[in-house]
Each structure stands twice: as C-alpha cells, then as structure tokens.
Amino acid sequence: MLKALEKAGILVEALPYIKKFNGKTVVIKYGGAAMVNDQLKEAVIMDVILMKFVGIHPVLVHGGGPEINNMLKRLGIQSHFIQGLRVTDEATMEIVEMVLAGKLNKEIVALIQRFGGRAVGLCGKDGGLMQAKKRFELVKNEAGERVPTDIGFVGDVVKINPELVRELSDQGYIPVIAPIGAGEKGEAYNINADTAAGELAQALEADKLVLLTDVEGILKDFHDKSSIISSLQIDEVPNLVESGVIAGGMIPKVQCCVDALQGGVGQTHIIDGRIPHSLLLEVFTDKGVGTMVVK
C-alpha cells in the first residue's frame, strides 16, 4: 500500500507540469553516457515516449562522438581536434555522416519503436531542414593572434526549416535528428549537436531546450559535487566565465542556452544524463536536476 501511495503522490506532483507543457515542444540534445550505457539509453527513450504520450512534443537531436571515434579507429583514420572541434576532411566526413545519419539515428528510431513509440529519423539534409556553411575556427598562431582556420567539413547553421519537424510531431511521431547540415552545393557538414539543438529549438519556438551531459550541471566549485547552481540568469554568465566557474566544455553549452533564450526559447536546462530518468525529473517534478538557465 505504501508503494502505491508513493506512486500516487508522484502522479499528483506531475499533474500541473503535464497540464503546463501539454502541446508544447521540448528539444532534447541526446549524447554522452546516456547514448553508451544500455540502461541509461533505455531510460532516456522511455522518458521521451512518456512525454509524447502525455501530450508533449519531444524532438531528439543526437550526437555520437564515441561511435565516430570507434569507426575511424577501425578504419585506421586518425582523428585530429582543434579547440574541441573535429578536423573533418572529406574521408572523415563520409564516416561521420554514415555513423550519425545511418547507424546511430536508425538505432535510436528502432529503440523508440521497440518501446511503443513512433519515430522518424532525419538529418539536416532531409527536407532542407538544416542549411549550413563552412566554419572557420579562430585559432592562435605562433604570434598569439587568433586567426580563422579551416577545419574541413565542420559547419555553422545558416538556416533552419522546421516545417517537416512540426508536421511529424503533429502526426504523432518523435523526430530524431542527426546534426548533419547541407551546404549550398549539397555537401555535408558536421554540426555540433548542442548548437544544432539550440538552433532547432529557436526555429520551433520550443518551450524547453534540454542538454543531456555527463556532469551534474554547473558547479560553483568543480571539486564539490554538492555546489550545483540550480538556476542561473543569463546576465550572470559573463562573470562566471571570467571567474572560471564556467570553463572548458561547459562554455559552449552555456552559450548555446543563452543564444536559445535570446532567440525565444522559454527555458533551457543542462542536466546529468547519467541519472536514470533525469528527463522526467526535470520536466515533471518540483526539484528537477542540473542547472536551469533562464532570462
């Protein structure tokens, strides 16, 4: 009886959130441990399906760095990175597209179908979804000057055409999107998955953008896991970057949230994908998990 009452309490707590987000769009960047660990993978997929069944429109944008690395290693292709971005020559881009849009995308779709949902896999080339241009990364030269550097087929988003995603969501499907953009001549560009998710969230006028990561959220003290910042306003970000609280790989994630908020997204969240059902905890409970970045 006690367990039944606990379950009832959870449902009652979730009710106002189900009502609040009914019919709203939530864009989820799916990556990290939650894509590698089978238990976490299934938990994320079940969370997404549940969101769909209660009237929310989840949209998944996935990464796949570890899988790409494994495939390149198997094929004897050396990986090179500049400031965290993969230098992507033509041969590497073929592998990136094959792994992201071919293998991983369809595996996620199949898992959603297996657990009772309906999904359609896409990449940025489909339906003109994601137009891109070559990215030139600013890299310090020997003189210490930051100069534009060609890193191959890595792209920035130029334009998002969200109509296909909207149509699929309205028809009851969960769109699953690989972050491959299309250039002017139809060439493929590798887009950072966080960036792709943020741009898509803006184009869809999403109510939420959720970034699944392998960290607890933003910590005041990196060595103290309990020092998590639960809520952060965008005007606090510059000082936290300057002081080193937001550093390394967290900087582009936070900037992605800031850009999304300034582009009209309602709320953004950086949450720990290593916690089973962290998506449900964030969307349907009072406490949530991770860091919420707001205007």
Backbone as numpy.savetxt, mean C-alpha at the origin, in Angstrom:
# Nx Ny Nz CAx CAy CAz Cx Cy Cz
-20.47 -19.32 27.42 -21.29 -18.11 27.42 -20.43 -16.84 27.42
-19.31 -16.87 28.20 -18.45 -15.70 28.29 -17.86 -15.35 26.92
-17.44 -16.38 26.18 -16.87 -16.14 24.86 -17.92 -15.55 23.91
-19.16 -16.05 24.04 -20.24 -15.55 23.20 -20.52 -14.07 23.50
-20.48 -13.72 24.80 -20.70 -12.33 25.19 -19.57 -11.43 24.69
-18.34 -11.94 24.72 -17.20 -11.18 24.21 -17.36 -10.91 22.71
-17.79 -11.93 21.99 -18.01 -11.77 20.55 -19.11 -10.75 20.27
-20.18 -10.81 21.09 -21.26 -9.85 20.93 -20.77 -8.43 21.19
-19.91 -8.28 22.20 -19.35 -6.97 22.51 -18.51 -6.42 21.37
-17.76 -7.29 20.72 -16.94 -6.88 19.58 -17.83 -6.41 18.44
-18.90 -7.14 18.18 -19.82 -6.75 17.11 -20.48 -5.40 17.40
-20.86 -5.19 18.67 -21.48 -3.93 19.05 -20.49 -2.77 18.88
-19.23 -3.00 19.26 -18.20 -1.97 19.09 -17.98 -1.64 17.62
-18.08 -2.67 16.77 -17.83 -2.47 15.34 -19.00 -1.79 14.63
-20.20 -1.86 15.18 -21.40 -1.39 14.48 -21.31 0.06 14.01
-20.92 1.02 14.85 -20.86 2.41 14.35 -19.85 2.60 13.23
-18.77 1.80 13.26 -17.76 1.91 12.19 -18.28 1.30 10.89
-19.03 0.20 11.01 -19.64 -0.39 9.82 -20.60 0.60 9.18
-21.38 1.27 10.03 -22.31 2.28 9.53 -21.57 3.46 8.90
-20.50 3.91 9.56 -19.75 5.08 9.10 -19.10 4.85 7.75
-18.53 3.66 7.55 -17.75 3.41 6.34 -18.52 2.66 5.26
-19.79 2.39 5.49 -20.60 1.72 4.48 -20.63 2.54 3.19
-20.26 1.91 2.09 -20.26 2.58 0.81 -19.01 3.40 0.54
-18.07 3.45 1.51 -16.85 4.24 1.36 -15.71 3.37 0.79
-14.74 4.02 0.19 -13.60 3.34 -0.40 -12.40 3.38 0.54
-11.76 2.24 0.72 -10.55 2.13 1.52 -9.46 1.51 0.64
-8.40 2.27 0.40 -7.28 1.77 -0.39 -6.22 1.21 0.56
-5.79 -0.01 0.30 -4.86 -0.71 1.19 -3.59 -1.04 0.41
-2.46 -0.56 0.90 -1.18 -0.99 0.33 -0.76 -2.25 1.08
-0.65 -3.34 0.33 -0.40 -4.66 0.89 1.04 -5.07 0.56
1.84 -5.31 1.61 3.23 -5.71 1.38 3.89 -6.16 2.66
5.19 -6.39 2.61 5.94 -6.79 3.78 5.65 -8.21 4.22
5.76 -8.44 5.55 5.59 -9.78 6.12 4.20 -10.34 5.83
3.21 -9.47 5.71 1.84 -9.92 5.47 1.68 -10.57 4.10
2.67 -10.39 3.20 2.64 -11.06 1.91 3.49 -12.32 1.88
4.27 -12.53 2.94 5.22 -13.65 2.96 4.74 -14.76 3.89
4.32 -14.39 5.09 3.86 -15.36 6.08 2.45 -15.83 5.72
2.26 -17.14 5.62 0.98 -17.69 5.16 -0.16 -17.33 6.10
0.08 -17.38 7.43 -0.97 -17.05 8.39 -1.39 -15.59 8.27
-0.41 -14.70 8.16 -0.72 -13.28 8.01 -1.40 -13.01 6.68
-0.95 -13.69 5.64 -1.53 -13.52 4.31 -3.02 -13.84 4.34
-3.37 -14.96 4.95 -4.77 -15.35 5.02 -5.57 -14.37 5.88
-4.98 -13.87 6.96 -5.67 -12.92 7.84 -6.00 -11.64 7.09
-5.04 -11.11 6.32 -5.29 -9.89 5.55 -6.41 -10.11 4.54
-6.34 -11.22 3.82 -7.35 -11.50 2.80 -8.74 -11.63 3.42
-8.84 -12.30 4.56 -10.14 -12.44 5.22 -10.65 -11.09 5.72
-9.75 -10.24 6.20 -10.14 -8.89 6.62 -10.74 -8.12 5.44
-10.08 -8.21 4.30 -10.51 -7.47 3.11 -11.88 -7.99 2.65
-12.05 -9.30 2.66 -13.34 -9.87 2.25 -14.45 -9.44 3.20
-14.18 -9.46 4.51 -15.17 -9.03 5.49 -15.57 -7.57 5.25
-14.57 -6.73 4.99 -14.86 -5.32 4.70 -15.82 -5.21 3.52
-15.59 -6.00 2.49 -16.46 -5.96 1.31 -17.87 -6.42 1.66
-17.98 -7.47 2.46 -19.29 -8.01 2.80 -20.14 -7.07 3.65
-19.48 -6.15 4.41 -20.25 -5.21 5.24 -20.45 -3.87 4.53
-20.15 -3.83 3.24 -20.51 -2.64 2.46 -19.40 -1.65 2.21
-18.17 -1.97 2.62 -17.02 -1.11 2.33 -16.43 -1.54 0.98
-15.79 -0.61 0.28 -15.16 -0.93 -1.00 -13.64 -0.94 -0.84
-13.05 -2.10 -0.48 -11.59 -2.16 -0.36 -10.94 -2.29 -1.73
-9.79 -1.62 -1.89 -8.97 -1.72 -3.10 -7.56 -2.06 -2.65
-7.01 -3.17 -3.16 -5.67 -3.62 -2.77 -4.64 -3.20 -3.81
-3.58 -2.55 -3.34 -2.41 -2.28 -4.18 -1.25 -3.01 -3.52
-0.62 -3.91 -4.25 0.39 -4.76 -3.61 1.79 -4.50 -4.13
2.76 -4.77 -3.26 4.16 -4.75 -3.64 4.62 -6.15 -3.98
5.92 -6.40 -3.75 6.44 -7.74 -4.06 7.95 -7.78 -4.15
8.62 -6.89 -3.42 10.08 -6.81 -3.47 10.79 -8.14 -3.21
10.46 -8.87 -2.14 11.15 -10.14 -1.87 10.99 -11.16 -3.00
9.79 -11.24 -3.56 9.57 -12.18 -4.67 10.38 -11.79 -5.90
10.46 -10.49 -6.16 11.26 -10.00 -7.29 12.74 -10.35 -7.06
13.22 -10.11 -5.85 14.61 -10.41 -5.53 14.91 -11.90 -5.73
13.99 -12.75 -5.27 14.18 -14.19 -5.40 14.25 -14.62 -6.86
13.36 -14.05 -7.68 13.33 -14.43 -9.08 14.59 -13.94 -9.80
15.02 -12.71 -9.51 16.24 -12.19 -10.12 17.46 -13.04 -9.73
17.47 -13.46 -8.47 18.58 -14.30 -7.99 18.59 -15.64 -8.71
17.40 -16.22 -8.88 17.31 -17.50 -9.58 17.79 -17.40 -11.01
17.57 -16.22 -11.62 17.96 -16.02 -13.02 19.37 -15.45 -13.15
20.03 -15.24 -12.01 21.39 -14.74 -12.05 21.51 -13.28 -12.41
20.46 -12.49 -12.16 20.47 -11.05 -12.45 20.74 -10.30 -11.16
21.78 -9.50 -11.15 22.19 -8.76 -9.94 21.28 -7.56 -9.71
20.84 -7.34 -8.46 20.01 -6.20 -8.11 20.88 -5.04 -7.63
20.54 -3.83 -8.09 21.24 -2.63 -7.64 20.20 -1.61 -7.17
20.52 -0.91 -6.08 19.58 0.06 -5.53 20.28 1.41 -5.37
19.54 2.49 -5.63 20.01 3.85 -5.36 18.98 4.52 -4.48
19.40 4.84 -3.25 18.49 5.50 -2.28 17.18 4.74 -2.12
17.29 3.41 -2.05 16.14 2.56 -1.79 15.32 2.21 -3.01
15.65 2.78 -4.17 14.90 2.48 -5.39 15.70 1.52 -6.26
15.00 0.49 -6.76 15.66 -0.51 -7.58 16.04 0.08 -8.94
17.31 -0.03 -9.31 17.73 0.35 -10.64 17.22 -0.71 -11.60
16.37 -0.31 -12.52 15.60 -1.28 -13.30 15.91 -1.15 -14.78
16.83 -1.99 -15.28 17.09 -2.01 -16.71 16.00 -2.82 -17.41
16.11 -2.94 -18.73 15.03 -3.58 -19.49 14.82 -5.03 -19.07
15.90 -5.77 -18.87 15.79 -7.17 -18.47 15.15 -7.30 -17.08
15.56 -6.43 -16.17 14.99 -6.45 -14.82 13.52 -6.09 -14.86
13.16 -5.11 -15.69 11.76 -4.69 -15.77 10.86 -5.82 -16.26
11.35 -6.64 -17.17 10.58 -7.79 -17.63 10.27 -8.73 -16.47
11.26 -8.95 -15.61 11.06 -9.82 -14.44 10.11 -9.18 -13.44
10.29 -7.87 -13.20 9.42 -7.14 -12.27 7.97 -7.26 -12.71
7.72 -7.02 -13.99 6.35 -7.09 -14.50 5.80 -8.51 -14.43
6.64 -9.48 -14.75 6.20 -10.87 -14.70 5.81 -11.28 -13.28
6.65 -10.90 -12.30 6.39 -11.29 -10.91 5.19 -10.54 -10.33
5.15 -9.21 -10.52 4.08 -8.40 -9.92 2.74 -8.63 -10.60
2.70 -8.40 -11.92 1.43 -8.44 -12.63 0.99 -9.86 -12.99
1.98 -10.76 -13.11 1.65 -12.13 -13.48 1.48 -13.04 -12.29
2.54 -13.26 -11.55 2.52 -14.25 -10.47 1.78 -13.78 -9.22
2.29 -12.72 -8.57 1.73 -12.29 -7.29 0.29 -11.81 -7.40
0.03 -11.01 -8.41 -1.31 -10.45 -8.57 -2.35 -11.56 -8.67
-2.06 -12.58 -9.44 -3.03 -13.66 -9.64 -3.11 -14.57 -8.42
-2.01 -14.68 -7.68 -2.06 -15.47 -6.44 -2.98 -14.80 -5.42
-2.91 -13.48 -5.31 -3.79 -12.75 -4.38 -5.24 -12.88 -4.80
-5.49 -12.73 -6.09 -6.86 -12.88 -6.61 -7.39 -14.28 -6.28
-6.57 -15.31 -6.52 -6.99 -16.69 -6.27 -7.29 -16.91 -4.79
-6.50 -16.28 -3.90 -6.72 -16.44 -2.46 -8.03 -15.79 -2.04
-8.32 -14.63 -2.59 -9.60 -13.97 -2.29 -10.76 -14.85 -2.75
-10.64 -15.41 -3.94 -11.71 -16.29 -4.45 -11.86 -17.53 -3.56
-10.72 -18.05 -3.10 -10.74 -19.27 -2.27 -11.50 -19.05 -0.98
-11.40 -17.83 -0.41 -12.07 -17.56 0.86 -13.45 -16.93 0.69
-13.97 -16.97 -0.52 -15.37 -16.57 -0.71 -15.60 -15.18 -1.26
-14.54 -14.44 -1.56 -14.70 -13.13 -2.16 -14.65 -13.20 -3.67
-14.85 -12.05 -4.29 -14.70 -11.95 -5.75 -13.69 -10.86 -6.04
-12.71 -11.18 -6.87 -11.63 -10.23 -7.13 -11.27 -10.22 -8.60
-10.70 -9.10 -9.04 -10.16 -8.96 -10.39 -8.77 -8.35 -10.27
-7.79 -8.98 -10.92 -6.43 -8.49 -10.89 -6.14 -7.54 -12.04
-5.48 -6.44 -11.73 -5.14 -5.43 -12.73 -3.71 -4.96 -12.53
-3.15 -4.34 -13.56 -1.95 -3.51 -13.37 -2.23 -2.17 -14.00
-1.32 -1.24 -13.85 -1.56 0.12 -14.33 -1.77 0.22 -15.83
-1.36 -0.81 -16.58 -1.55 -0.81 -18.03 -3.01 -1.05 -18.42
-3.76 -1.71 -17.57 -5.13 -2.11 -17.90 -6.07 -0.92 -17.87
-6.78 -0.71 -18.97 -7.77 0.35 -19.04 -7.20 1.75 -18.86
-5.91 1.91 -19.15 -5.27 3.22 -18.94 -5.28 3.64 -17.49
-5.24 2.66 -16.59 -5.39 2.94 -15.16 -4.31 3.86 -14.60
-3.05 3.59 -14.96 -1.95 4.33 -14.33 -0.93 4.75 -15.39
-0.96 6.01 -15.76 0.02 6.53 -16.71 1.25 7.01 -15.94
2.43 6.73 -16.51 3.67 7.03 -15.79 4.71 7.66 -16.71
5.71 8.25 -16.09 6.86 8.78 -16.81 8.12 8.36 -16.08
9.24 8.37 -16.80 10.52 7.97 -16.20 10.86 8.88 -15.03
11.35 8.27 -13.96 11.77 9.01 -12.78 13.29 9.20 -12.79
13.73 10.40 -12.54 15.15 10.69 -12.36 15.37 11.00 -10.89
16.09 10.12 -10.22 16.33 10.28 -8.79 17.46 11.26 -8.53
17.28 12.14 -7.55 18.34 13.08 -7.18 19.37 12.36 -6.30
20.59 12.23 -6.82 21.65 11.51 -6.11 22.87 12.41 -5.98
23.52 12.36 -4.82 24.72 13.17 -4.59 25.89 12.66 -5.43
26.55 13.59 -6.10 27.76 13.24 -6.85 28.98 13.41 -5.96
30.19 13.28 -6.54 31.42 13.37 -5.75 31.59 14.75 -5.11
31.00 15.76 -5.72 31.10 17.12 -5.18 30.03 17.40 -4.12
29.20 16.40 -3.85 28.15 16.58 -2.85 26.89 17.23 -3.38
26.82 17.42 -4.70 25.65 18.04 -5.32 24.63 16.96 -5.67
23.36 17.29 -5.49 22.29 16.35 -5.83 21.92 16.57 -7.30
22.17 15.55 -8.12 21.93 15.67 -9.55 20.95 14.58 -10.01
20.11 14.88 -11.01 19.17 13.87 -11.53 19.92 12.68 -12.11
19.52 11.46 -11.69 20.19 10.24 -12.12 19.18 9.26 -12.71
19.52 8.71 -13.87 18.65 7.75 -14.55 18.73 6.41 -13.82
17.60 5.91 -13.33 17.58 4.62 -12.64 16.78 3.58 -13.42
16.65 3.82 -14.73 16.01 2.84 -15.59 14.50 2.98 -15.65
13.83 1.85 -15.70 12.38 1.83 -15.88 11.65 1.95 -14.54
12.03 2.96 -13.77 11.32 3.33 -12.54 10.54 4.59 -12.86
9.27 4.62 -12.47 8.43 5.72 -12.91 7.73 6.47 -11.81
7.29 7.66 -12.16 6.38 8.46 -11.34 5.01 8.46 -11.99
3.98 8.50 -11.17 2.61 8.53 -11.69 2.32 9.91 -12.27
1.81 9.90 -13.50 1.41 11.14 -14.17 -0.09 11.34 -14.05
-0.84 10.27 -14.23 -2.29 10.36 -14.23 -2.90 9.03 -13.84
-3.99 9.10 -13.09 -4.75 7.91 -12.73 -6.14 8.00 -13.37
-6.56 6.92 -14.02 -7.93 6.83 -14.54 -8.68 5.82 -13.69
-9.45 6.27 -12.70 -10.02 5.36 -11.71 -11.33 4.68 -12.12
-11.84 4.97 -13.31 -13.18 4.52 -13.66 -13.31 3.00 -13.63
-12.31 2.28 -14.14 -12.37 0.82 -14.16 -12.43 0.27 -12.74
-11.63 0.84 -11.84 -11.62 0.40 -10.45 -12.97 0.67 -9.79
-13.52 1.84 -10.04 -14.85 2.17 -9.49 -15.91 1.19 -10.00
-15.86 0.91 -11.29 -16.86 0.01 -11.90 -16.77 -1.39 -11.28
-15.56 -1.89 -11.12 -15.40 -3.22 -10.52 -15.89 -3.24 -9.08
-15.57 -2.19 -8.31 -16.02 -2.12 -6.92 -17.54 -2.09 -6.84
-18.16 -1.30 -7.70 -19.61 -1.19 -7.70 -20.29 -2.51 -8.08
-19.58 -3.33 -8.86 -20.13 -4.61 -9.28 -19.84 -5.74 -8.28
-19.26 -5.38 -7.14 -19.04 -6.36 -6.08 -17.68 -7.03 -6.07
-16.77 -6.56 -6.93 -15.43 -7.15 -6.98 -14.44 -6.36 -6.12
-13.40 -7.04 -5.69 -12.28 -6.40 -5.00 -11.16 -6.21 -6.02
-10.85 -4.98 -6.41 -9.75 -4.76 -7.34 -8.40 -5.02 -6.66
-7.55 -5.78 -7.33 -6.20 -6.08 -6.83 -5.23 -5.55 -7.87
-4.39 -4.57 -7.49 -3.64 -3.80 -8.48 -2.13 -3.93 -8.26
-1.44 -4.33 -9.32 0.02 -4.36 -9.33 0.53 -2.99 -9.79
1.52 -2.42 -9.09 1.96 -1.05 -9.39 2.91 -0.97 -10.59
2.39 -1.33 -11.74 3.12 -1.21 -13.01 2.42 -0.12 -13.82
3.13 0.96 -14.14 2.55 2.04 -14.92 2.91 1.92 -16.38
2.15 2.62 -17.23 2.38 2.61 -18.66 2.89 3.96 -19.13
3.98 3.95 -19.91 4.52 5.18 -20.46 3.80 5.59 -21.73
4.24 6.68 -22.33 3.59 7.21 -23.54 3.59 6.21 -24.69
4.63 5.40 -24.78 4.75 4.43 -25.87 4.32 3.02 -25.44
3.67 2.94 -24.28 3.22 1.65 -23.79 4.25 0.88 -22.99
5.44 1.46 -22.80 6.48 0.79 -22.02 6.08 0.71 -20.55
6.56 -0.34 -19.88 6.21 -0.56 -18.48 7.18 0.16 -17.56
6.63 0.74 -16.48 7.46 1.38 -15.46 7.10 0.80 -14.09
8.13 0.55 -13.30 7.96 0.07 -11.94 7.65 1.26 -11.03
6.48 1.24 -10.40 6.05 2.33 -9.51 6.14 1.86 -8.06
6.67 2.69 -7.20 6.67 2.37 -5.77 5.24 2.11 -5.31
5.02 0.99 -4.62 3.66 0.57 -4.27 2.98 1.55 -3.32
3.72 2.13 -2.37 3.13 3.14 -1.48 2.64 4.34 -2.29
3.49 4.79 -3.21 3.13 5.94 -4.05 1.92 5.63 -4.91
1.90 4.45 -5.51 0.77 4.06 -6.36 -0.53 4.02 -5.56
-0.45 3.47 -4.33 -1.64 3.41 -3.48 -2.12 4.81 -3.12
-1.19 5.70 -2.78 -1.56 7.06 -2.43 -2.20 7.81 -3.58
-1.63 7.67 -4.77 -2.18 8.35 -5.95 -3.56 7.79 -6.29
-3.71 6.49 -6.19 -5.01 5.87 -6.48 -6.06 6.30 -5.46
-5.66 6.38 -4.19 -6.59 6.82 -3.14 -7.11 8.22 -3.43
-6.22 9.09 -3.91 -6.65 10.45 -4.25 -7.63 10.44 -5.42
-7.31 9.67 -6.45 -8.15 9.62 -7.64 -9.53 9.05 -7.33
-9.58 8.10 -6.39 -10.85 7.48 -6.02 -11.60 8.27 -4.95
-10.97 9.35 -4.46 -11.52 10.14 -3.35 -11.84 9.21 -2.17
-10.86 8.38 -1.84 -11.03 7.37 -0.80 -11.21 7.99 0.57
-11.95 7.31 1.40 -12.13 7.77 2.78 -10.91 7.42 3.62
-10.21 6.31 3.27 -9.04 5.89 4.03 -7.95 5.36 3.08
-6.71 5.62 3.46 -5.55 4.97 2.87 -4.82 4.27 4.01
-4.60 2.96 3.86 -3.93 2.18 4.89 -2.67 1.56 4.31
-1.52 1.84 4.93 -0.25 1.25 4.51 0.14 0.16 5.49
0.18 -1.08 5.04 0.63 -2.19 5.87 2.15 -2.24 5.84
2.79 -2.22 7.00 4.24 -2.20 7.09 4.73 -3.30 8.01
6.05 -3.34 8.20 6.66 -4.30 9.12 7.16 -3.62 10.39
6.56 -2.49 10.74 6.89 -1.79 11.98 5.60 -1.44 12.72
5.73 -1.10 14.00 4.56 -0.83 14.83 3.81 0.43 14.41
4.52 1.32 13.75 3.99 2.63 13.38 5.14 3.62 13.54
4.83 4.88 13.78 5.88 5.87 14.03 6.17 5.90 15.53
7.43 5.71 15.89 7.85 5.66 17.29 8.59 6.94 17.68
8.27 7.47 18.86 9.02 8.61 19.38 10.47 8.22 19.64
10.64 7.00 20.15 11.96 6.45 20.42 12.06 5.10 19.72
12.93 5.00 18.72 13.04 3.78 17.92 13.31 2.55 18.78
13.99 2.73 19.93 14.36 1.61 20.78 13.24 1.23 21.75
12.18 2.04 21.81 11.07 1.78 22.74 9.80 1.51 21.94
9.44 0.25 21.84 8.30 -0.14 21.02 6.97 0.38 21.57
6.96 0.81 22.84 5.73 1.33 23.45 5.55 2.83 23.19
6.53 3.45 22.53 6.48 4.91 22.34 5.79 5.30 21.04
4.84 4.51 20.62 4.18 4.73 19.34 3.36 6.02 19.36
3.43 6.76 18.27 2.61 7.96 18.10 1.31 7.52 17.45
0.22 7.55 18.19 -1.04 7.00 17.68 -1.70 7.92 16.66
-1.51 9.23 16.82 -2.12 10.19 15.89 -1.13 11.31 15.62
-1.02 11.68 14.34 -0.04 12.67 13.93 -0.68 13.62 12.93
-0.55 14.92 13.19 -1.05 15.92 12.25 0.04 16.28 11.25
-0.36 16.58 10.02 0.64 16.78 8.97 1.57 17.97 9.24
1.10 18.97 10.00 1.98 20.10 10.28 3.06 19.75 11.31
2.95 18.57 11.93 3.99 18.11 12.86 5.11 17.34 12.15
4.86 16.95 10.91 5.79 16.07 10.19 7.17 16.69 9.99
7.29 17.95 9.49 8.63 18.50 9.24 9.55 18.47 10.46
9.02 18.82 11.62 9.85 18.83 12.83 10.29 17.42 13.22
9.41 16.43 13.02 9.74 15.05 13.36 10.78 14.49 12.40
10.75 14.93 11.15 11.77 14.52 10.19 13.11 15.15 10.55
13.07 16.44 10.88 14.30 17.16 11.22 14.96 16.60 12.48
14.14 16.17 13.44 14.67 15.64 14.69 15.07 14.17 14.59
14.74 13.53 13.46 15.11 12.13 13.26 14.12 11.13 13.77
12.98 11.59 14.32 11.95 10.65 14.78 11.37 9.91 13.57
11.11 10.65 12.50 10.72 10.03 11.23 11.98 9.99 10.37
12.44 8.78 10.06 13.73 8.64 9.35 13.69 7.44 8.42
14.70 7.35 7.56 14.87 6.19 6.70 13.66 5.91 5.84
13.27 4.63 5.80 12.16 4.21 4.96 10.80 4.73 5.39
10.73 5.27 6.63 9.45 5.81 7.09 9.15 7.16 6.45
10.19 7.89 6.01 9.97 9.21 5.42 9.07 9.15 4.19
9.37 8.30 3.19 8.48 8.27 2.03 7.07 7.78 2.35
6.93 6.92 3.35 5.59 6.45 3.73 4.77 7.59 4.33
5.41 8.36 5.21 4.71 9.49 5.82 4.40 10.55 4.76
5.34 10.79 3.85 5.10 11.76 2.78 3.96 11.31 1.89
3.86 10.01 1.67 2.74 9.45 0.90 1.42 9.78 1.58
1.39 9.65 2.91 0.18 9.98 3.68 -0.14 11.46 3.58
0.88 12.30 3.72 0.68 13.75 3.64 0.12 14.14 2.28
0.72 13.60 1.21 0.26 13.91 -0.15 -1.19 13.47 -0.34
-1.52 12.28 0.19 -2.88 11.76 0.05 -3.90 12.65 0.76
-3.56 13.08 1.97 -4.45 13.96 2.73 -4.65 15.30 2.02
-3.57 15.85 1.50 -3.66 17.11 0.77 -4.41 16.95 -0.55
-4.46 15.70 -1.04 -5.19 15.42 -2.27 -6.64 15.02 -2.06
-7.10 15.08 -0.79 -8.52 14.86 -0.53 -8.89 13.57 0.16
-7.92 12.70 0.46 -8.22 11.46 1.20 -8.59 11.81 2.63
-9.58 11.12 3.18 -10.09 11.46 4.51 -9.11 11.21 5.64
-8.59 9.98 5.74 -7.65 9.60 6.80 -6.60 8.67 6.22
-5.41 8.69 6.82 -4.36 7.77 6.40 -3.80 7.06 7.62
-3.35 5.84 7.41 -2.89 5.01 8.53 -1.64 4.24 8.13
-0.68 4.18 9.01 0.50 3.32 8.86 0.39 2.28 9.97
0.14 1.02 9.61 -0.14 0.01 10.62 0.79 -1.21 10.46
0.86 -1.98 11.52 1.76 -3.14 11.58 1.08 -4.36 10.96
1.52 -4.73 9.76 0.93 -5.88 9.09 1.34 -7.20 9.69
2.26 -7.19 10.68 2.66 -8.43 11.35 1.65 -8.86 12.41
0.72 -7.97 12.74 -0.33 -8.30 13.71 -1.51 -8.90 12.95
-1.91 -10.14 13.26 -3.05 -10.74 12.56 -4.29 -9.86 12.69
-4.98 -9.67 11.58 -6.23 -8.90 11.52 -6.04 -7.43 11.93
-4.85 -6.89 11.68 -4.61 -5.48 12.01 -5.53 -4.55 11.23
-5.94 -4.95 10.04 -6.87 -4.13 9.26 -8.20 -3.98 9.98
-8.73 -5.09 10.50 -10.00 -5.03 11.23 -9.86 -4.20 12.50
-8.74 -4.37 13.19 -8.52 -3.60 14.41 -8.48 -2.10 14.11
-7.90 -1.73 12.97 -7.80 -0.32 12.61 -9.15 0.26 12.19
-9.90 -0.49 11.41 -11.12 0.04 10.82 -12.32 -0.07 11.75
-12.38 -1.13 12.55 -13.62 -1.43 13.27 -13.54 -1.33 14.78
-12.44 -0.85 15.35 -12.36 -0.74 16.81 -12.01 0.67 17.24
-12.23 0.96 18.52 -11.98 2.29 19.07 -10.48 2.61 19.12
-9.67 1.62 19.46 -8.24 1.87 19.69 -7.43 1.89 18.39
-7.71 0.95 17.50 -6.94 0.85 16.28 -5.51 0.42 16.58
-4.68 0.38 15.55 -3.28 0.03 15.72 -2.44 0.95 14.84
-1.17 1.10 15.18 -0.29 1.90 14.35 -0.50 3.40 14.53
-0.13 4.15 13.49 -0.19 5.61 13.52 -1.17 6.13 12.49
-2.06 7.00 12.93 -2.99 7.66 12.02 -2.44 9.05 11.72
-2.29 9.37 10.43 -1.83 10.68 10.00 -3.04 11.45 9.48
-3.29 12.62 10.04 -4.51 13.39 9.71 -4.15 14.85 9.44
-5.10 15.57 8.85 -4.89 16.98 8.61 -4.89 17.77 9.91
